[in-house]
Amino acid sequence: MKHHSFERNKIEMPKIIERWLLFKYVSGEFTPLSKPFKTKAAAEKTRLKLPERERREVAVGAIRIEK
């Protein structure tokens, strides 16, 4: 029994990377408050540096970027 190798169309899949940032909603609108971080831990660390009043309103979220 022969094994046939078929040429497949090479489809370039876009590379999608995940980045984390600090954000809050202002009047129902998503408002980013920081630059994107590579890890969730780095974003959380920055969030913890905020004053407690501000920290309550700020969340950590993920965004996906096509590279």
KAWO-V97975 format. One record per pair of residues at least 4 apart in sequence whose C-alpha atoms are under 8 Angstrom apart, sorted by the first residue. I is the first residue (numbers start at 0). J is the second residue. Records with the same first field share a line. If there is no record, write none. Layout:
I: J ; J
//
This chain:
13: 65 ; 66
14: 65 ; 66
15: 63 ; 64 ; 65 ; 66
16: 63 ; 64 ; 65 ; 66
17: 37 ; 61 ; 62 ; 63 ; 64
18: 35 ; 36 ; 37 ; 38 ; 39 ; 61 ; 62 ; 63 ; 64
19: 35 ; 36 ; 37 ; 38 ; 39 ; 42 ; 59 ; 60 ; 61 ; 62
20: 31 ; 32 ; 33 ; 34 ; 35 ; 36 ; 39 ; 42 ; 59 ; 60 ; 61 ; 62
21: 31 ; 32 ; 33 ; 34 ; 42 ; 46 ; 57 ; 58 ; 59 ; 60
22: 29 ; 30 ; 31 ; 32 ; 33 ; 57 ; 58 ; 59 ; 60
23: 29 ; 30 ; 31 ; 32 ; 56 ; 57 ; 58
24: 28 ; 29 ; 30
25: 29 ; 30
36: 41 ; 42
37: 41
38: 42
39: 43 ; 59
40: 44
41: 45
42: 46 ; 59
43: 47 ; 59
44: 48
45: 49
46: 54 ; 57 ; 58 ; 59
47: 54
49: 53 ; 54
50: 54
51: 55
52: 56
53: 57
54: 58
//
